Amino acid sequence: MSENQQARKLLVDLLHEAAELEHSLLDAYLYTACSIKSTPQEFALAAGKPNRRRAVQFERARSWKQSILMVAHEEMLHLHYVQCLLRGLGEAPSFGLPKRSPDSGNWVIPNWQAQVAGQDVDGGNGVEVPVGGLSLENIRRFVLYESTDSLQDDNPFGEQSSQLFKRLYDFELDYRFESMLYHIENEDRRAELKQKLFNLYTLLTPLAPEDAVEKKVMAAMKAVGLPSVEELRFQSISDFYLRGVLPLYQQAFDFNWVENNNRDLNNELLDPAHAAEGFLPIGPINRDMNFNHFARGNIENPLRNYKHVENIVKEIVEEGEGASNFETKALEFLAKVEEIGGTRNYLTKVMRDPNRRNPSTPIVRLGERLRNSHLYRFVLIMTELEQEKALAQESGVDFEAAREQVYVEDNVRLKQITAELPAQFNAAYLVMLSWLSRMYEIPHWEADKPRRQAIEMLASWPLMSLAIRPFLELASFFPLDLQNLFRLDPAGLPLLPIHAQQLHQVYAQPERSQDVNARMDYLAVRVLNDVAQWAAAQKEALAGVALDENTKDMILSRLNTLSQLDEFQKQFPFRVHGGYSNQMPDLTYQQKHPDGGKYEEDPTTVPALFEETLALRIKFSGWGLVQLATDPDPPNDEVGATGTHMLHPADGDRRFDRALVWQNNDKKHDIVRGPKKDVPELGVNAQEVSLVVTNGKANAGYVPLQVMNSLGAVQTSGVQSELRIDGFLDLLNLTPQEILGDDRKLRLDLLEKKGQKPFLNGQNHLVWKDGEPIDPFIMALFADPTDGAESDDPELLFKREIFNQGLTMMEMEPLQRISTSRGPCGFDDFHNIPDWVMGAMPEKDRKLFECPGYPMSFLVNRSRNLGKALEKEFTSAVESQEAVDSAVSYAERMRLINVPRPETFIWLTFLLHYGHTVSGNLELGAGENPILSALAKKTNLQFALGDKDERTASNSRWLVKYTKGVMDTDAIRDLVFGELYIPITVEASDKPITLSRSWVFPAAMQKTVADYACNFANPYWAPFKVSADGKTRTLKLSKTAEITETLLKKNADSYSYTMTGLEGVTDYTGSFSVSKPKNGDETITLDWTVTFKASTPQAVITAVTTVANGAQGMTDAMSNHFAPKVKR
């Protein structure tokens, strides 16, 4: 082997070691993050007594989890870069892990010679990377892993470093408080609140002094060993990359070792229709500024020269250490903060920087790079963890950040899960690695593209959030041998079913071909299906096991998420054939699935959706709860960690259960936050009930609004539409108060089914992209009970379910889901909220929307109101668990509002339109329907709800269009509004039927209106033929129908008439009259009233259609006649 070949081999070996290094750190960080206690209930007690610090510990632990997950995400990106560097050399991808120590079982990086004050770590055999829960020992290891050479030389745990870390922590704590109190502008008030928060966060002990138990001595920190020196040792990660990889990669360009520039890979990963939609390998999170610069910029030739590789290495190093000289940069930053007047002024510069993701202000650029570095994040966690342990010791108790494991020895089922879980996790992990490796292959690149694109969409964020993270969180509940996690050898995988063993065999062999790739994909989805079946079995087995409620709920929710991994077996072929979310696959796939339209609820598929019928149109609006953790958190996350929605301790024993709540009926589980007067009132209610009639036929279609292409806070592309209904004419409009009385409401609700509340079914873009369908979908209308009713519960009027033949959406095939039309049809802007919705809002809510500074003014207003509530909390002692929960929750909510994520701001501006039919099971409430009764009282018509069994027939389906949007991430509520159309039947009656319409004008127009509208000889709304004497008029309605109207009597401001010519209609009379203003009246009305009898239901429809057409013609004519004319 020549010297040149040896150098190339050494570079490849170093990159393989780099891959192992990044991979092992990634896995260690992931497990540690997933081990952290994550619900308020897990912090509720200290030595069996209420823990006063519960809220502080919960919020801190969540921030620790956020930080470690963010670091893990960036390690995934580093691993991606290493694969790109290998691919550039024409080498196969490398996703191996380091060998484990035979003694400790930890991974060992043999050439990593980390030091503490000149003494080597881990006994001279390289640095060990263990998998373990969050502890002081582990977080100190993490600090060491990310430390610079100079920091290691000075001892990162020595006095000098500790003083620097303490100063950084003091700054970060002050930054947190200033973020909470940013919109409290009075300095004295702010200073007082800050001091009180400081006391809560840093001085309050878990137990009151009188409740403290006998103090325990904290365990001594585990000592670090002294290793020997081996060849090619490196001290820090930066040392490895800068002194090892980088010089050799320069030779790679000099000697033409670089065979692939990765341009096609880069372009493919940035394709918004595929990988970029939920990009590998980290998901839609805030990426590093360097990555934004040279990856998002989609440079033409990614590995065109050495400079680009230098940028990659620079990012890897600086994301870890924050800068090449961490200590110097940290001191420089602290000095600059002091120079500009303190933390609050720095925060202001951060918030005002025009590009938060790539700051243009020098101090912000310096500070945010430092604050986002791995080392900085780990230092803060270490400092806060030490503080929590010290405060716990003052109360004589211990503080552990890692989750307490369940006791399994007395339970066979728990022992079985403990024994089987590692192999099941490893099987899912093997699938992820095998699919990730497929993305960086070089042979068969173009031919494999459809399958690889499917993998790029599935193997990153969906699989990570739906399998890896839930599995590791689940693992943290059980006393596992953690050395058995992340094992990819046959002994670490399930023996049966055989698919995991087969997948390992294929994955481990070096040969790759189209057949091998197809075999790998075939086995991968079956392995996930096997894991899903295992999880489902464990979920069923655990149902009867006695565990505390919080622990059991958390375990079952993760098993439930894992039990749905069989969805990958449906999604993979669907994606290969071009399908995704509401995007149709190719014709080949459609032909293989002829039952794709089985559950359609598409209003455009019925030739005449409504024909010759009356219908109810119910306009509804209000605010609903959205109780779910948002992207990129897994759907099962109970509290929120890396997304936008966050549970807080003051929410009590509730949790994010993914529920969409339109009515506050479940007080135990609904998260209703205060202050009550300052957040939108929960409830989606009817604002108007109208009787409408088809003008022959009425149909619905999707009308284009705009074209959008967004990969930001809302990910969507293409033509945005909304559902519009044409062909109905209004007959009568009633308010709920006119139907029920002043103090009762008509309430719209989405009902649960078999214990499952309605939720947005997207599964982190596995099932659907942003703007997911709701499942289950059972729409119901309730009326508040009357005074003196036996029950306070609202009374069911009617409800109807989507057509599904008993299947959930997850049980349908992907193509069948598309045909349901239940996904959104378009995104829109809050400026397009209809006037009737704005008019139904309380004035205080409406003014917030109408403010020119919206949405920022909305957030500022909320922050100030929360600040007042926080001050009120501090007017009395904040020492009990409940009081601390309340104060800390207000403060943390203020922080999230004042320094918002992009989604917090942007979601306040978006609307999401839905529209589809509802044609499943219909159920009517018991007793008299007050809506139909009120309409009957007004008109003398007799109604009933239609219930046709044939879904394809006219008048058999309901039609609903609804909009969700203006997401208030603080109150976890969104604005809901829409229209529901319900066909109704009418009966013939011998009673006179009465219909009327009124129009309002200014009082000064009384004579003008009377002259125009109360002249029988001037039928202004239609082309009547009027007799010479002005006493009769005729109008041809169709080729076979003509009506004749005859004047009865008239005066200056009224007249009456009769009408004949409609088959089956008799005794028809009509009248127009204009009211006379009385003293002080500002308006007058024009009233049109008709009465008639009809011998058949069809005669009723004919008559009311004629009346409705006339009323519409009158409205249009008067609007045109009395409207001001534009002067040309």
TORROKOL-208526 format. One record per residue (C-alpha): z, y, x. Coordinates in pm, whole numbers, plus 50000, padded with zeros to 5 digits. Layout:
N
ZYX...
***
This chain:
1128
500005000050000498945033550146501305062850185499475080449903499885050249676503545047749769504075084249674502395078749339504515047849275507635067249366506685094249114506155068448843509485052048927511235085748912509675092848573510815058748450514315067448568514005101448401513095083948076516105061048107518335090648187517195111547888517225081147661520765070547751522135105947718520365109547384521945077547251525385086047384525245120747228523955107046898526765082046856529415107146954528105132146698528025105446430531585094546507533125128346423535165131146105532975149645860534755154545527537765176145440539525144945312539495130045663541595159445784543865161245478547025146045626549035149345946551755123245981551455116645608551995153145514549475179545401547685192645708547665230745698544835231945954542555209845747540015237245680539905249646039539625214546181536935205245930534805236046007535295231446380534415194746366531265202946172530265228246438530915202046707528675177846524526005204746484526125212646856525985176846977523165168246736521255198746855521675187147214520525152347112517465167646946516595185447269517125153547468514525137847237512195166047329512895160147698512115123447649508855134147483507985155247787508645126448023506315104347818503655131347839504065132948217503705095248241500705095748011499105122248228499205097748516497595070748302500855051248278502225033047976505055049147780508585040847891511435038747641513755015947835517475021147884519435018248209521114985848300524694981948188527664977648416528884941648405532464954648412532514984048169529404976647965528305012748005524835023148109524645031648477522275056748636522465042748992520995072849171523045099248992525845110949216527815135049001530795151249170534025168449080535205191549358533365171349623534545137449500532005113549352532315100348997532485064648862533355044449167530275049449380527855029249171526115058049002527145077148693528125057148387527015067848040529265052147776528785050847401531935063147232533535085946980534365122247045537385124447272538515147147552537405121147804533935118747655533375155947613534465161347973531825136048071529255155347874530255187548053529845169348381526425155348286525075190148215526795208548503524955225048789525455213649147527535244449225529745239748921530365203649020531175214849374533715239949244535145214248997534115220948635537705212648533539425233148801541245265948758538295288748835535915271048597538615268448332539135306048344535405311748301535265286848015538235304047851536435337647867533315322347713535395306547440537145339647367533755356347335532455328847106535535330246885535195367946860531495363546781532415339846497534915364446351532515393646383529865372646212532265366745924533285403245893530005419945982529585438545654533155451145645532405484645800535915499645797537255493046146540915491346043540225466645763538045445845991540605445546273543365435046034541315406745889540195395646233543785392846350544735372346047541775349346099542665346446467546155335246370544725309046133542185295246375544195295346697547935296446618548595278746287550035244246347549125214146132552665212445994555135239745917558005240646169560405225445917557975196345859557235189346226558005154546354559455145446693557035157646956554935132447144553725135647500549945138347514548195110547699547115119148051543415124248111541635094148256541015099348624537505099948763536675076149043535125080949388531725064049450529815055749767526445071049853523095053749789519565062449885517745089249683520955101149519520925132149301523985152249202522875169548881520055165648631518425197248766518675182549116516815151548995513955170548830513575199649070513925180349395512645146449285510025147949009508505182349058507335180249423505725146549362503945158649049502455186649255500975159449473499695142749156497435172849100496585176349468495475139949496493915136049149496495111949010496505130848679494005112148461494825125848115495445161748015497095152247681495045178047493494225153347215497845142147194499055178147178496565187546909497425156646708501145163546724500515199246610498295189146317499985204246009498685175945792500385149446000502945150246281503695187546276504675183945912507885167446031507235166146402508235139246643510635134946790513155160146669512315171246318511975206446181514655224046382514645255746586512855245946902513405261047242511635293547317509685277947605508415250447379507345276547125505515294447402503405266547545503475239347278503285259246956500685280547124498605248647139497165256047478493745241647534494525218847825498245209947831498405194048178495685214648340497725223948647500995221248828502295253348671502495237248329504525208048463506795233348631507355249748291508255216348137510775208848410512185243948385512805239148014514535205648063516805220648328517575253248152518245237447814520895216847987522515242248213521415274548043520195288948370519845278048730523145295648811525355289848509528475306448645526615337248769524645341048449527755336148237529635363348424526605386148407526385380848032530075387747972529845419248178526815431447983528565424847652531475446047768529055472647893527375476647550530695479947370531725444747282530885414547074530035433146753527375453746927525935422447083525805406046739523985436646605521395433646882520925396846800520405404046432518055433146493515915415646750512445413246595512015377446715515215357646686513565326146824512145343147130514295374147181512695405047326515955423147407517025414047765520715409147689519915388247382517435367547581520085361547847522885355047600521055332047361519645310547639523165306847775524765300847434522185274547338522445255147660523955220447654526635229547903527795259847705527965239647382529965211847545532335236447712533165252047375533785217947217536025208047506538025240347481538495238047104539375201247122542025208747382543375236247158543545213346854545405187147053547875212947182548565226646832548965191246698551455183846972553535213846860553925196246525554635163346696551395147146584548115136846741544705151246666541705128446687538225141846621536655107446596536745089446264539565065046197538235029646171538995007045877541214976945920539064946045879541194916545986542404907845636539024910545467536194886045518533504909745390534564938245618534694914445915531194902345830529804937845823531534945246153529954914546312526444919446171526024957146183525094961346554522184936946532520894953346215521084987446376519324974646686516534960746469515944994946312516175011246653513614987046792511214997446517511635033846609511035027546980508055005046919506475031446698507305059746938505685040247220502525036547010502125074147003501755077847379499395049047444496085056347611493835026447530492095025647191493105061747126490525072646869490155039046696493895037346639494195072846509494855066846134497635042046208499085063846481499075094446257500975074545997503495065446264503805101446381504835111246029507275082345981508795073646318510405107046392512385126846142512245102945843513255072346041515815091446248517505107245946517235077645708518045049445950519435059246288521925086346191523245068845876523565036346073525555052746353527775070946105528315037745928529105021046260531825046546331533875032946038534144998046186535844984346499532604974746671532064965047030529994996047103528314978847396526374959147137524664990247001521265000847138520604965847269516924956247264517174921147406516734891147174520464883547177521154918347037518844914046739519164894446414518004858546442516954856946079514764868445923512614862446227510704895546213512954914546457512664886946716508894886646672508674924346700510654923547023508324897447163505254918647086506884951147201508084936547531504684923747641502674948547849499294941647688498084964847414495054960847191494054969146839495234934946727498554938446911499104972946761498324960746412500704931446461503434955146580502994977346275502984947246044506284935146188507884969446207507774976145834509034940945762511964945745996512894977145806512564958045481514914931345620517434957945716517174972945366517934939345208520924934845438522274969145344521784962344973523714929945006526574947045189526684974744928527054948844654529664929344851531764960444919531844971544556535064952144494536734957944831539904979144825539485009845046540575045645004538145063844776536715087945033536085061145296534535037545045532245064544905531075073945253530365037945352528565030045027526435061645041525175052245388524505016645285522615030244986520405051445213519785021645441518974999545141515965021945077514335015645415511974991845237510135023645135508535023845482506684992045391505135010945098504525042845287502865029845601499605016745445499635046345206499725070545502497145050945698494725056245409495395093645398498005094745123501145115645142503405131144882500965143844616497905139344840495595111644719494705083244959491135072545016489085053044764489685020144946493405022644884492915034144525490665004544450493294980844587495874996244351494154997544011497475003743833497995036444019497865056443695500245034443502503015060243470500915091643452502365122643288499365144243360498655168043070494995170243169494355133143102494755135942723491565150242561493565168942298497205171442400498095189142074495775190241773496215203541419499975204341457503045226041459505315226141761508555240141891508335261842201511715265442367511985291242644514925284142872516445300143179519645301243380521195288543701521645252643810523575236344092521745219844381524435197644529522595182844823522555185545198519255200845304516765192545578517165179945840520425163545725520135128545580520165127145199523535109345207525335137145396528325146945181529085180745336526055194045526525855196845902522475207546038520875220145718521425251345508523795239545235527405235545345530395221445160533655239845227537265228245199537945250544897535405229444706538195203844677537595166544665534015171544554531035163244772527315167944791526075140144565522415152144554522865161444188520885188144009523345202043757522205223943466525465222843270529045222443396530035191043208531465171143499534385192343616535485165643863532235166044062530485199243992530915224244277531535257144099532335284144354533855318244308534535346044285533395338943930532275374443855530235376844174528065345544156525445337343890526895319443589526135282343586524095270443290520465266543179520175277642818517525283842557516635320542526514115317942243512955291042001509505296241852507535278841584503915276841702500755261241565497615249541735494475269741685492635237041637493565222041974496025231742246495705218942601497265225142942495755228643287496725238243640495605273543722495295284544088497715311544205497115314944578496395295644897499355289245125499745272745464503335273045580505275251845829508365273445814511365272845582509055260145308506415235345423503315235245207499585239545231496565243245009495995258544668499165267244479498965264144100501005266943786500685249343452499285270943172499075261942805496295275442585495625271442214498975278542050499625307041808503075320941735504435318641382508145326241414510515335041698514275329741676517095335841920519825309541966522225333841801520025334741489520085296741485523715289341574525675321541549526855346541808529245325142013527235292942042524505283742288521535260142296521835241942627519055224842824520175196643048518845169543276520775137443212521875109943444520715074043408522745043243497525185065043690522465082743889522375120243838519025138343863518085146444223515155158844426513535126844548511955135044881513975113445122513405137845410509625137645367509405099845347508645100144974507635136444921507295168445122509075201145037509275206544665510205171744550509985155344207513155151644002514365116343926515665105043684514045129443442515615129343097515365163342930517865170442655518805199042425522375203742307524075228042070527585240942123529965226041865530975245641559534465259641520536835232441413534605204141535536375171941635535055174441991534475203142232531445185142373528025199842293526115181142022522895163342117519875175641923517245155042101516385140442440513385123942593512755105542918509755105143143507565074443088508565048343345509155014743170512625013543319511585020143681513025046743908510585066844111511635047544423510655015244248507145028144179504315025844427503345058044612500065061244422501885057244091504245085444185501335109144238499945101343894503225110843727502405147243811506135152643857505815168944195505505206644210502125221844142502685253444340504895277544530505125313444416506925346144490510045359444317508135390644215506405368443957509555359543764508535365843400509895396443222511575375142956513555357043228514635389643388515565403243046517805373242978519855379043294523145397943292522565433443410524465428043736522175398943833519015417043728519915447743937520225426044248516645413744203515345448544130516925463844440514235474844690516165458444973516145423744816516775397344946518855412245226520665434544977521545403144779523185387345085524995419345183526345423344830527595387444827529195391545169531085422545061532335405644746533495375644945535195399845186537175414644898538175379644789539235371545145541375402745164542985393144835543855359144978545685375645265547815397445036550215368045026551165342545288548295320045390550245289845509549775261645262546825238145286545365251944964545705288245076544215281345419541375261645259540545291445041540725317745314538745297645569536115288545310535565324945216535315334645582532885306845672530715314845371530585350845488529495339645834526645318845696525485348145485525855375345747524055356346022521735336145803519415308245894515795316945810515985294245505518975313145364516855344445353513445330045269514545306244994515745336444794512125347344766510415314844667509635299744330508485264044282506435255843971506405221943800504555210643489503925177143324504235158143000507255138142888506255107142694508965081042734511835071242508512815097142246516295099142098517435122341820520955134641769523005124741467523135147241166521175178141076519165195341348520175232341343516845243841489514765226941222517255238340959517035274541070513255273441068513265257340725515635283940595513325311240720510085295840595510895268740335508905244640551510345209740599510065196240956510655164441153510175155241519507095133941572507475100241745504095084141805504135052042006500645056742148501005079142454497315087342473497165100842117497315137742039500745151341948502515121442106503905138242417506225166642495505005191942749507285210042990506625236343252509575246943461510295266543774513055262944030513605288844297515525318744430517865294244602521305309344655522495287844946525995302544930526635294344564524345263544602522555274544284518965281244200517235299843921515655277043660513295287943385510525272743179509035263442845509325231042652506735222142385507685196142124505205186041850506725184541504505475172141171505615191140844505965179040488504345191940168506705210739942506655225739596508765254639720506975286939816506465288540194507195322540349505945336240682506265371340817505565392441123506935426641216505865452641469508005481441594506775517141654508385550741732509605567941414507245597241472504285573741419505235564041062502335581640888499825572341161500715535641135500675536240753497265552640746495865526640985497595494740870498265499840498494695504840384493405473740205489805485440257490385486440633491215450740745491365461241107492105426941258489085406741141485435411341028486065410140650483375419940405484905446140173483595451739819482175485739720485215493739511487545484239795489525459339588488325426039734487465413840081486115380840208486245363840551484305333240665486685310540860484125283240932480835270240806482565254940506485605276940449485765312540320488775331440191488885359139936491675384839919492225406839613494255438839603497245438339366498785472439418499055499139682500665532339779500695554540087502695531040306502245496240152499995472939960500025437239827497245412039761496425376239670494295351339862492235320739759489825297439934492045273740137491955237940011495325226539880496835261539908497915279839591499965310039483499135328339805500315364639814500615388840099501905424140160501965451340424504605478540433505795505040677509465514140666510595550040626512855563940899516345573640802518445599940972518855590641336516335561741335514235561041647511865533741528510065521641218508575487241146505325474641006506015442740811503485416640699504735389240468502865360540303504005333440061502105302939939502375267139825500645237739989500035203839827499595183440151500795184940513497215192540620497095221540372500265235140534498675233440878495505250440752497455278440589499845285440875496975284541125495145310640919498265332140903498925328441278495345337741362495665368241142498945378741305497435375141652494385395141549496595422641409498635424441728495525426341946493855452541726496905475141710497545471642083493995482942146493995510641883497315526741969497165522042347496345553042550492745554942670492045560943037490065592843089486975585843295
***
